[in-house]
């Protein structure tokens, strides 16, 4: 019972995180910047300072969080 409650509260937390990310950075572009310009990002030295499109990165993060939520529901 307690585990279910913990999972529900964690799911609510992650859904709110997705909302905040999408509000701040957008829901993502129609195409990924990695698909449009892969040669630019192969030479990037840091994942955090790669000059990537913030909207595209936020879409990837939200997709990962959505997968995490699905695992919590199992």
Secondary structure in CASP SS format (residue, H / E / C, confidence):
PFRMAT SS
TARGET T0000
AUTHOR 0000-0000-0000
METHOD secondary structure of the structure
MODEL  1
X C 1.00
X H 1.00
X H 1.00
X H 1.00
X H 1.00
X H 1.00
X H 1.00
X H 1.00
X H 1.00
X H 1.00
X H 1.00
X H 1.00
X H 1.00
X H 1.00
X H 1.00
X H 1.00
X H 1.00
X H 1.00
X H 1.00
X H 1.00
X H 1.00
X H 1.00
X H 1.00
X H 1.00
X H 1.00
X C 1.00
X C 1.00
X C 1.00
X C 1.00
X C 1.00
X C 1.00
X C 1.00
X H 1.00
X H 1.00
X H 1.00
X H 1.00
X C 1.00
X H 1.00
X H 1.00
X H 1.00
X H 1.00
X H 1.00
X C 1.00
X C 1.00
X C 1.00
X C 1.00
X C 1.00
X C 1.00
X C 1.00
X C 1.00
X C 1.00
X C 1.00
X C 1.00
X H 1.00
X H 1.00
X H 1.00
X H 1.00
X H 1.00
X H 1.00
X H 1.00
X H 1.00
X H 1.00
X H 1.00
X H 1.00
X H 1.00
X H 1.00
X H 1.00
X H 1.00
X H 1.00
X H 1.00
X H 1.00
X H 1.00
X H 1.00
X C 1.00
END
